[in-house]
Amino acid sequence: MNDDLAQFRAEIRAWLEQNCPQEMRDGAVGEDSTCWGGKNWNFTSDAQKTWLERCAAKGYTVPTWPVEYGGAGMNRDQEKIWLEELATINGRLPLQSFGIWMLGPALLHFGTHEQKLHYLPPIARGEIRWCQGYSEPGAGSDLASVQTKGEDKGDHWLVNGQKIWTSYADKADWIFALIRTDREAKKHLGISFLLIDMTSPGVSTKPIRLISGKSPFCETFFDNVEVPKHQIVGTENRGWDVAKYLLTHEREMISGSGLLAGGSRSLGAILAESGNLDEPVLRSDVMRHEIDGLAFGLTLERYKDQAEAGTGTGDASAMLKYYGTELNKRRQELIMAGAGSDALTWDDERAPHWLRSKANSIEGGTSEVMLSIISRRILGLPG
C-alpha cells in the first residue's frame, strides 16, 4: 500500500472511532436495522439518526459519488478502505436505498447536470426515498412489454397504468418508472424513463400480502397523473437504454445478498452460536459455502474495478446476480438446517430470511432469464 492510501486509512480509522456511535457497531443487517431514509422515515434510535447525519455530512453514504452531488469523491481503492475499516469495527452502513443502488448510478450516467444537482444530494442525505416502477401484470421478465402509457400534453405527460411488485411503494417519496410514450414503436423503443412524485394526484398504492406475513411489495396505480417534461432521464422514447444500465446495478446489488446476509459474521459463527455444528456433513457444507463466498467476493471486487476503469460489468451482471442469488439461498438453507425444526416457526427470525431468499431468484430478472443471458451473450451458445 502506498503512503497516500496508508494515510487515508489512518484518517478513516480515526474518524470512525470518534464518530460511529457504539450502538451502530453491532454488525446488524436486515429490515429492523437498515436505515432507508425518506420524508416519512422514523429513526429507530438517536444513534441511527446521528450516524446518518455524520456520514452524510462527509459524503460517506455514497463515498464514490462526486462531492458536488453529495458524495465523498473516493476512488475504488479508497472506498475499499472505507468498507474494510467500517467492517473492522462491526459498523452498520449509515444508509441503504434504491436511490443509492440503482437510480443514483443511472442519473450519474444519463442525467443532466441540473438533474444531478437536484436529485442526488437529497438521496445522499437520506431525505428522499425512491421506489422502482418497472414490472407490470403483463410485463415481468419480458419487461419491454410495459403498457403503462404517457400521453404528450405539451408541457407534461399524462400517465395511466399499473405497476406491480413495487418494493416499498407505500413508503417511498418518488418513483422512477418505465412509461410507454410512443405506442406505435417496437416494444424496446417508445419507452421513456420518468421520475414521478408519489404525492402527485392520481398516484395510489396497494400492499401485496406475502406468505411470510409481511408486505414489502405493492401494486402502484397511475390515474391521469401529470408528469412535467423535465422529469425525464435521458432521451424521450429511449428509456430502455437507461433501464438496461440501471438493471446491471440492480443485479449487482442483488448479487451481494449472499455476502451481506450475515453482516460481518461468518456462516460458521452464526451456526456455532446455536451449537449445531457437530454434524460432519453440515460442517463440510458450511466450509464449502464460506470458501465459495470468499471467491465470489473477490470476483465482485474484480468486476467493480473493471467498472471503475470504464469497462462496466454489462452482461456479466447476469452472471453475478445468478451466482449471488444461489449463494444466498444456500446460506439460508444451511442456517435452517443447522437450527433444525426449531427454525420452522413463524416466530423464529430465521424463517422469514429463508423465505425471502427465494425471491432473489425472481427479482431483478429470474434465474432462468439470467442463465439465458449467460448462455447467449457471454458463452455465445446458439439460441
N, C-alpha and C positions, 0 to 999 in steps of 0.2 A: 504494500500500500504506500502511495506517495505521501509526502509530508502534508500536502493540502487536504487530502482525504482523512489523514490521521487527525489533523487539527479540527476538521469538520466533525468527525466522530466524537472528539472530546467535547466540543461545543454542544452537540446534540445530547450527549450523555449528561452533561451538567444542567442543561435546560430541562430535561425530563425529570431529573432528580429534584429540581427546585419547583417545577410547575405541575407535574402529574399528581393529582390527589391520590391519597392512599387507597381510597375506595375504588378507584379506577385501575388498580393494579392487581386485579383478581383473575385476569385472563378470560373473563366470561365472554361467551358468544351466544347468539340466538336472539329470539324476539324480545325477551324480557330485559336484555342488557344492551341492545342496539339502540343508538340514538339516530332517529331518522330525520329529525328536524321538521320544519314547516310551520306555518302560521298557527296550526292547532296542536302542535306538539306539547305534551306535558312531560317535563323532565322528571325522571324517576327519583332524582336527588339533587341537592345543591351541588354536589361534586360533579355530577354529569354535566350540568349547566356550566360550571366553572371550567371544566376540562374542554368543552366545546369552544367556549369563548376565548380561552387562552390559545388554543391551537388555531382557531380561525384568524386571530389577530396576527399570527406568524405565517399564515398560509399553509399550515401543516395538514389541514383537512384534505387539500388537493396539492400535495407537495410539488408535482411536476408541472402544474399549470403556471403560465406566466404571472408575474407579480401583479401586473395591471388588471388581471382578471380574477384576482383573489387567491392565487397560488403562492408558492414559495420559490418558484423558478429553479427547482432542483433538477439536476440531470439524473440519469438512471443509477449511477454509482452512489450518488448522494441519497436518492430515495431508498436504495437497498440498506444503507447505513441507518437511515431513519427507522425503517421497519425492523431491522435487526436490534437496534437499541431499545425500541418500544417492546419487542418480544422479550428482551433480556430482563426487563422489569415487570413482565407479565401484564403490560398495559393494554387497555382496550383501545381500539380505533375510536377517535373522537366523534366521527360522523360517517354514516353509510347511507347511500341513496342512489336511486336510478338516475338522478341528475349527475352524480359523480361518475357512475359506472358507464352510462350509456349516452345521455343527452349531451353532457359536457364534451366528450371527445368529438361528437358529431358537430357541435357548434364550433369547436376549435378548428375543425377541418372545413366546414361548409358555411359557417355563419359570417355575416358582415362584421366589421369592427364595432359598429353600433350595437348589433345584437349581442356580441360577446360582452361588451361593457354593461349592457342592460340585464342580461340573464345570468351570466356566470358568477359574478361576485355574490349575489344572494344564495346561489347554490352552495358556494364555498363556505358561507357563513351559516348555513343551515336554516335560512329564513324561508325558502320556498321548497316545497316537496312536490316532486313530479311523479306521474304515472305514465304508463305506456299504452297507447291506443293502437294496437296492431291487429290482433286476431278478431275475427267476426264469426258468427254462427256458421257461415258458409265459406270461410277463408281462414283456415288454421295453418296446416303445413303448406297448403297452396296459398300462401299469403298474398300473392299478386292478384288474387281474385277478389280483393276487397271491393265492396259495393257502397260503403258509406260515401255519400256524394256531397260535393261542394259546388254550388251554382254561383257563377260570376255575377255579382251585383254592382260592379263598378269599383267602389272603394272597399268592398268586403266580399267574402264568400258566405253563402247561406248553406249551412251544413245540416244534413239529415241522415240518420242511420243509427247503427248499433255496433258497439264493440263488446267483446266477451273475454273472460279470464283477465280482466284488467286488475292487476295486483294493486291493492290498497287505493283504488279509485275513490273510495268513500273517505279517505283521509288526505288525499292529495289536493294541492292548491292549483296545479296546472297539469295538462296532459299533452304529450307530443303524439301526434296521430297521423296515420296514413289515410288520406282522403282522395277519392277519385274526382278529379276536377276536369277530366275530359273522357266522357263516356263512349266516344267513338274510337278512341285509340286502342291499340292492342294492350292486353292487360298489364304488361310490365311498364308500359308508358301510360300517360294520362293520370298518374298518381302524384299528389303533392304532399309534402311533409309540413304539417301545420302545427303551430303552438296555440293551445286553447286554454283560456282561463276557466277553471271548473266552476267558478261562480257566475259564469255567463248565463243569462236567461235561456232556458231550453236544455241545459245540461242536467242530467239526473243519473243516479247510480242505484243499483240493487245488489246486495250481497248474495253470493252463491255459497250455500252451506255445503261443507265437505264432510267426508267420513270421519275425520278427526274431531269434528265438533267445532272447529274454528273456521273462520271465513276470511282469508286474505284476498280472495278473488271476488270480482264484481262484474256485473253487466253494466255497461255505460251507454246511455241513450242521448242522442242529439236531435232535438226537435226545433227546427228553424233557428239554429244557433248562428249568430253573426260573428264572423272571424275577420278582423281587419287584415288588409292585404300585406301589411308589413310583418305579419306573424307567420310568414312562410320562411322555411330554411332551404337554401339552395334555389334551383330554378323551378318555375312552375311546370308541372307535369313531368318533372324528372326527380320526384321524391324517392323513386326506387333506388337511385344512387345513394341517397342519404340513408335509406332503410338498410341496404346491404352493408354499408360501412358501420352503422350502429349495431347491426346483428353480430358482426365479428367481435365487438366489445362486449355485447351481452353474453355471447358464448364463452368468451374468455373469463368473464365474471362467474358464470355458472360452473366452468371447468375447475375453478378453485374451491368449489364447495367441499370436495373430499379432503382438502388440506386444511380448511378453516373450521370444519365442523367441531373440532375439539379444542379450538383456541390454541394455546401454546402447549397443551398437554398431549402426549403421545397416546395412541390407542392402547398400548400396553399399560400405561399409567392409569388410564380410565378403568380398564378391566381389573387391574391389580387392587383398586380401591374396594371393589366388590368381592375380592378374594376368590375369583373364579378362573384363575389361570393354572389350575392343577392339571387340567386335561391336556395331554401332549399334542393332540391334533389341533386343538384350539390355539395353543401357544405357537405352533408351526404356522397356522393361518395368520395369526396376528403379526408374526415376524415377516412373513411374506408381504403382507399389506404394508407394513412400515417401510420395507425396502422399496416396494413399488411407489409408495408415496414420496420417498426421498428422490427417486429417479424422476418422477413426474414433476416434482417441484423444480428440479434443475432444468427440465425440459421447458417448463413455463418461463423460467428466467431467461433461457436462451432465446425463446421467441420474443420476449419483451425487449431484449437487447437488439434483436433484429428490427423490431418496430421502431425503436429509438433511432436506429441507423437510417430509417426511412423506407425500409422494405415492407413493413407491415406484416401482419400474420395471414391475411387473405383467407384462402380456403383451408389453411392449416388450423384455423379456429374451429372448424368442424371436428378435426381430429382431437384437439384439446378438449372440446366440450364433451365429446363422446367418452373419452377415457376418464376425464374428471368426474363425469356423471356415474360411470360404473364404479369408480374408486369410492365415491361417497356411499353408493348403495352397498358395496361390500363392507364398508366401515360400519354402517348402521346394522347390517345383518350380523356382524361379529359381536357388536355390543349387545344385541338382543340374544345371541347365542350364549354369550358369557353370563348374562343375567338369568337365562332360563325362563321358566314360567312366571317368575316374579315381574318380568317386564311386560307381560301380556295383559296389562290392565290399563284402563283409560286414565287412571290417576298417576301412573308412572310416567316420569318425564321422558323416558327413552322411547316409548311407543309413538308419540307424535313425531319425533325426529325420524324414526324408521318409516312411518307412513309418508312423511313429507319428502323423503329422499326419492320416492317413486316418481314424484312429479318432475324431478331433474331430467328424467329421460323423455319428457314431453315438452316442457317449456323451452323457449329459445330454439325450437326445432327438434322434432322427435329423434330418437336414436336411429331409427330406420332412415330418416332423411339424412342424418349426419353420415351414416355408413354409405349411402348413395353418393354423397358429395365426395367422400374419401375415395371411393372406388373409381368414380368417373374423372374427377378433377385433379386428384393427387396421384393415384396409381395408373390412371389412363386406361382403365379397363373398358371394354366395349359395353354399350348400354344394353 
